[in-house]
Amino acid sequence: MKLSARNQLKGVVTNIDVGAVNVEVTVEVSPNVELTSILTKKSCEYLGLAVGKEAVLVIKASNVMVATE
């Protein structure tokens, strides 16, 4: 599969928090670095996501905001 999104981070699923409609999936991309994505339950099931399974996070955004205090 080819994607136009160049920001792809491989990692391992560390947590899946199932809600009424959506699922929050946390992926560890390097030691002590985790990213979380929210997707539908249907998509989570389709992808076969499970804790311990490898996954690729694909990030395509025209804006990335940075803030400081």
GROMACS elastic network, one bead per residue, 0.5 to 0.9 nm:
[ bonds ]
;  ai    aj funct       b0    kb
    2     5     6  0.88947   500
    3     6     6  0.73528   500
    3    58     6  0.88761   500
    4    60     6  0.83222   500
    5     8     6  0.73170   500
    5    58     6  0.66851   500
    5    59     6  0.64298   500
    5    60     6  0.52731   500
    5    61     6  0.86190   500
    6    58     6  0.77270   500
    6    59     6  0.75587   500
    6    60     6  0.75493   500
    7    57     6  0.80450   500
    7    58     6  0.58857   500
    7    59     6  0.52080   500
    7    60     6  0.68034   500
    8    56     6  0.63597   500
    8    57     6  0.55180   500
    8    59     6  0.63044   500
    8    60     6  0.89900   500
    9    29     6  0.63745   500
    9    55     6  0.84135   500
    9    56     6  0.54933   500
    9    57     6  0.50371   500
    9    58     6  0.66131   500
    9    59     6  0.82496   500
   10    27     6  0.85476   500
   10    28     6  0.84206   500
   10    29     6  0.58788   500
   10    30     6  0.87099   500
   10    54     6  0.72636   500
   10    55     6  0.59245   500
   10    57     6  0.62923   500
   10    58     6  0.88397   500
   11    27     6  0.58469   500
   11    28     6  0.52909   500
   11    30     6  0.70551   500
   11    34     6  0.87578   500
   11    53     6  0.85307   500
   11    54     6  0.56686   500
   11    55     6  0.55541   500
   11    56     6  0.62117   500
   11    57     6  0.77339   500
   12    26     6  0.84489   500
   12    27     6  0.53036   500
   12    28     6  0.53775   500
   12    29     6  0.67399   500
   12    30     6  0.89444   500
   12    51     6  0.75513   500
   12    52     6  0.57648   500
   12    53     6  0.56100   500
   12    55     6  0.58426   500
   12    56     6  0.83444   500
   13    16     6  0.76513   500
   13    25     6  0.70532   500
   13    26     6  0.58038   500
   13    28     6  0.63653   500
   13    29     6  0.89230   500
   13    49     6  0.75976   500
   13    50     6  0.66001   500
   13    52     6  0.53007   500
   13    53     6  0.56032   500
   13    54     6  0.62651   500
   13    55     6  0.66891   500
   14    25     6  0.78515   500
   14    26     6  0.56658   500
   14    27     6  0.55509   500
   14    28     6  0.63818   500
   14    34     6  0.84848   500
   14    50     6  0.83639   500
   14    51     6  0.52179   500
   14    52     6  0.61973   500
   14    53     6  0.83698   500
   15    24     6  0.80051   500
   15    25     6  0.59047   500
   15    26     6  0.51056   500
   15    27     6  0.72356   500
   15    50     6  0.80750   500
   15    51     6  0.57945   500
   15    52     6  0.85672   500
   16    23     6  0.67567   500
   16    24     6  0.57598   500
   16    26     6  0.64427   500
   16    49     6  0.83860   500
   16    50     6  0.72686   500
   16    51     6  0.68269   500
   17    22     6  0.86998   500
   17    23     6  0.56815   500
   17    24     6  0.50374   500
   17    25     6  0.65053   500
   17    26     6  0.85147   500
   18    21     6  0.79444   500
   18    22     6  0.65289   500
   18    24     6  0.64792   500
   18    25     6  0.85644   500
   18    41     6  0.74517   500
   19    22     6  0.52796   500
   19    23     6  0.56695   500
   19    24     6  0.78186   500
   19    41     6  0.81413   500
   20    23     6  0.82166   500
   20    41     6  0.84209   500
   21    39     6  0.88423   500
   21    40     6  0.62385   500
   21    41     6  0.61434   500
   21    42     6  0.87516   500
   22    38     6  0.65662   500
   22    39     6  0.55701   500
   22    41     6  0.52391   500
   22    42     6  0.84655   500
   22    44     6  0.88241   500
   23    37     6  0.81975   500
   23    38     6  0.56192   500
   23    39     6  0.54128   500
   23    40     6  0.57734   500
   23    41     6  0.55350   500
   23    43     6  0.89012   500
   23    44     6  0.71075   500
   24    36     6  0.66394   500
   24    37     6  0.57321   500
   24    39     6  0.66189   500
   24    40     6  0.86858   500
   25    35     6  0.83364   500
   25    36     6  0.55090   500
   25    37     6  0.53017   500
   25    38     6  0.62734   500
   25    39     6  0.77702   500
   25    44     6  0.85399   500
   25    49     6  0.84940   500
   26    34     6  0.64157   500
   26    35     6  0.56561   500
   26    37     6  0.64925   500
   26    38     6  0.88822   500
   26    51     6  0.89726   500
   27    33     6  0.84300   500
   27    34     6  0.53961   500
   27    35     6  0.54342   500
   27    36     6  0.62854   500
   27    37     6  0.82749   500
   27    51     6  0.89371   500
   27    54     6  0.85398   500
   27    55     6  0.74991   500
   27    56     6  0.86495   500
   27    57     6  0.80707   500
   28    31     6  0.69529   500
   28    32     6  0.70341   500
   28    33     6  0.56311   500
   28    35     6  0.65051   500
   28    36     6  0.88418   500
   29    32     6  0.82073   500
   29    33     6  0.58655   500
   29    34     6  0.59050   500
   29    35     6  0.73252   500
   29    56     6  0.88522   500
   29    57     6  0.87195   500
   30    33     6  0.52096   500
   30    34     6  0.73510   500
   31    34     6  0.82052   500
   35    57     6  0.85066   500
   37    57     6  0.85424   500
   39    42     6  0.82508   500
   39    43     6  0.64599   500
   39    44     6  0.67850   500
   40    43     6  0.52301   500
   40    44     6  0.63592   500
   40    45     6  0.87352   500
   41    44     6  0.50636   500
   41    45     6  0.62243   500
   41    46     6  0.85692   500
   42    45     6  0.52229   500
   42    46     6  0.61137   500
   42    47     6  0.86703   500
   43    47     6  0.60916   500
   43    48     6  0.84758   500
   43    49     6  0.89759   500
   44    47     6  0.52883   500
   44    48     6  0.61940   500
   44    49     6  0.57003   500
   44    50     6  0.86553   500
   45    49     6  0.65535   500
   46    49     6  0.79782   500
   48    53     6  0.87805   500
   49    52     6  0.88252   500
   49    53     6  0.66288   500
   49    54     6  0.84311   500
   49    55     6  0.78708   500
   50    53     6  0.55147   500
   50    54     6  0.86484   500
   51    54     6  0.86165   500
   60    63     6  0.89835   500
   61    64     6  0.67389   500
